[in-house]
Amino acid sequence: MSDQGSFDGQRVSRRDFLFTAAVGGGAALGLSLVAAPAHASNKMPQKAVKYQATPKGNARCDNCSLWQTPSACKLVDGTIEASGWCVLYHQK
């Protein structure tokens, strides 16, 4: 009997092994990216930016450079009041 069991004596070259590992790893990565759900947005939560629905003096969301009509912000998630304010306020 042979010590090698069912191994037929054929050797796998290092190049073939690395190629197979790279292709297999790439396929696994590709499948994981396809199966991953898309995120709705990369916006920050209102709590993180200390959003409030009332203005802070003359600083209001509707005169901020990040304001998007009718009720949104480029960086803050959720519905934003025109008269609101947060720490990201930057006058137009």
PEDA-V146517 format. One record per run of one state. SS is the DSSP state (~ for helix, > for strand, _ for the rest). FROM is the first residue (numbers start at 1). TO is the last residue. If there is no record, write none. Layout:
ss	from	to
SS	FROM	TO
SS	FROM	TO
This chain:
ss	from	to
_	1	13
~	14	35
_	36	43
>	44	44
_	45	45
~	46	49
_	50	51
>	52	52
_	53	55
>	56	56
_	57	58
>	59	59
_	60	60
~	61	63
>	64	64
_	65	66
>	67	68
_	69	71
>	72	73
_	74	75
>	76	76
_	77	84
>	85	85
_	86	90
>	91	91
_	92	92
